[in-house]
């Protein structure tokens, strides 16, 4: 899926040295989307924050991510031992517009269709972006990340692979099937909604089994 991302800049420090939630900085891109955004439902009462939107070759917003819990950073939380629990607890919901294959706005190219695999791919890569395996030299991380990104793409392209299992979670109160997989670095899931979007999600330190998803009524409230 040919997209570019408008990444969230580093948050300024608030009093006490804590970061100001990124929801206060980057709502504009989300407001340009012609599709609804999703996050965890009201059962989740912790912090919520915007992350980034992705655009197609013609500039149209195609997907975006919304975080819940601790704002993750690239950390090597597993270096001390496999029994250690990760300190950060977060879940990120990725909303992807359900688009068919179509011409770009300027008529010069063909934009790829999006699917549940697109959501699975974005979620898988999202988890990798906050992962650094234990006892790995910093100079080797780029090679590791490239290899794992290729693996994530292959897994997303074949949702019938045994690596995936099925998990039913509520979306706007309706039980919905999701493709789900776990790794030593966290979990990834992907499915579709009745509102014309695909959902991906990834997380660490929070169980996926008790999650529910709901349409965000007013994304501008995150500003």
Secondary structure, DSSP 8 states (H G I E B T S, - for coil): ---EEE------B-GGG-B--GGGT-HHHHHT-SS--EEE-TT--S-EEEEEEEE-TTS-EEEEEEEEES----B-TTTT-TT---S--EEEEEEEE---SEE-TTSSSEE----HHHHHHHHHHHHHHTB--TT--GGGHHHHHHHHHHHHHHHHH-TTSTT-EEEEEEETTEEEEEEEEEETTEEEEEEE-TTSEEEEEEEESS-STT--EEE-S-GGGG-
